[in-house]
Amino acid sequence: MEEGNSKNNQMKYIPFIKDEIVAIANTAQTLSEKDEISLSELKLLPLVLRKAGSGSLEVILKKLKKQDIKLQDLNILMHLGSTESIKRYLANSNCLRLISINAVSKKIANGEF
């Protein structure tokens, strides 16, 4: 997915890495046993998301909008300011996080998410 588009015409952006948004959960939680979830399940599951204005949240909202899902349709527990704070929170909670695969690939490889 492409990060949020800038409106600054004086800057040039060049893509340099492919990325995707994935759903992750702590492996100690039952939620992590699912291989995939439906959009109707996504609406019910407890979510932790990045704060408003973040590029990753912008990308997620654009994709959800294409599926006629609004932010208000989701079960959002909280918004946090950084990817690191969300990873720390997920380590001790039973929620889901939509996040860049590049941000969590090591933790997935280690079996944490």
C-alpha positions as CSV (number, residue, x, y, z in Angstrom):
1,M,0.0,0.0,0.0
2,E,1.1,3.5,-0.6
3,E,1.6,5.8,2.4
4,G,-0.5,8.9,2.5
5,N,-0.1,11.3,-0.4
6,S,1.4,14.7,0.4
7,K,-0.1,17.9,-0.9
8,N,3.3,19.7,-0.9
9,N,4.0,20.2,-4.6
10,Q,7.6,21.2,-3.9
11,M,8.6,17.7,-2.7
12,K,9.0,14.7,-4.9
13,Y,8.3,11.2,-3.4
14,I,9.9,8.1,-4.8
15,P,8.7,4.7,-3.7
16,F,11.6,2.6,-2.4
17,I,10.1,-0.4,-0.6
18,K,6.9,-2.5,-1.0
19,D,4.8,-2.8,2.1
20,E,1.4,-4.0,3.1
21,I,-1.0,-3.6,6.1
22,V,-1.6,-6.8,8.0
23,A,-3.7,-7.7,11.0
24,I,-1.7,-8.9,14.0
25,A,-2.4,-10.1,17.5
26,N,-0.3,-11.4,20.4
27,T,0.3,-15.2,20.0
28,A,-0.7,-15.7,23.6
29,Q,-4.2,-14.6,22.8
30,T,-6.9,-16.7,21.1
31,L,-7.4,-14.0,18.5
32,S,-4.0,-15.0,17.0
33,E,-5.2,-18.5,16.1
34,K,-7.2,-17.1,13.1
35,D,-5.6,-17.2,9.7
36,E,-8.0,-14.6,8.3
37,I,-11.0,-12.5,9.4
38,S,-14.0,-11.3,7.5
39,L,-14.9,-7.6,7.2
40,S,-17.9,-8.3,9.5
41,E,-15.6,-9.8,12.1
42,L,-13.2,-6.9,11.8
43,K,-16.1,-4.6,12.8
44,L,-16.5,-6.5,16.1
45,L,-12.9,-7.2,17.1
46,P,-11.2,-4.9,19.6
47,L,-8.7,-2.7,17.6
48,V,-5.8,-0.4,18.5
49,L,-5.0,2.1,15.8
50,R,-2.5,4.9,15.1
51,K,-3.6,8.4,16.0
52,A,-5.5,10.6,13.5
53,G,-3.3,12.2,10.9
54,S,-0.9,9.2,10.7
55,G,-0.1,8.0,7.2
56,S,-0.9,4.3,8.1
57,L,-4.3,5.2,9.5
58,E,-5.0,7.2,6.3
59,V,-4.2,4.2,4.1
60,I,-6.3,1.9,6.3
61,L,-9.3,4.4,6.2
62,K,-9.1,4.7,2.4
63,K,-9.2,0.9,2.0
64,L,-12.1,0.5,4.5
65,K,-14.0,3.3,2.7
66,K,-13.9,1.2,-0.5
67,Q,-15.7,-1.5,1.5
68,D,-18.2,1.0,2.9
69,I,-16.7,0.7,6.4
70,K,-16.3,3.9,8.5
71,L,-14.1,4.4,11.5
72,Q,-17.3,4.6,13.6
73,D,-18.2,1.1,12.4
74,L,-15.1,-0.4,14.2
75,N,-14.6,-1.4,17.8
76,I,-11.7,0.9,18.5
77,L,-10.3,0.6,22.0
78,M,-7.8,3.4,21.6
79,H,-5.5,5.4,19.3
80,L,-1.8,5.5,20.1
81,G,0.8,7.8,18.8
82,S,3.5,5.4,17.6
83,T,3.9,1.9,16.1
84,E,6.3,1.1,19.0
85,S,3.7,2.0,21.7
86,I,1.1,-0.2,19.8
87,K,3.4,-3.2,19.7
88,R,4.1,-2.8,23.5
89,Y,0.3,-2.6,24.2
90,L,-0.4,-5.6,22.0
91,A,2.1,-7.7,24.0
92,N,-0.3,-7.6,26.9
93,S,-3.8,-7.4,25.4
94,N,-6.3,-9.4,23.4
95,C,-6.8,-6.9,20.5
96,L,-6.0,-6.6,16.9
97,R,-3.8,-4.1,15.2
98,L,-3.7,-3.2,11.5
99,I,0.0,-2.4,10.9
100,S,2.8,-2.4,8.3
101,I,4.3,-5.8,7.8
102,N,7.7,-4.2,7.8
103,A,7.2,-2.8,11.3
104,V,6.5,-6.2,12.8
105,S,8.3,-8.8,10.6
106,K,10.9,-9.5,13.3
107,K,8.3,-9.9,16.0
108,I,6.3,-12.2,13.7
109,A,9.4,-14.3,13.0
110,N,10.1,-14.5,16.7
111,G,6.6,-15.8,17.3
112,E,5.4,-12.8,19.3
113,F,2.6,-11.8,16.9
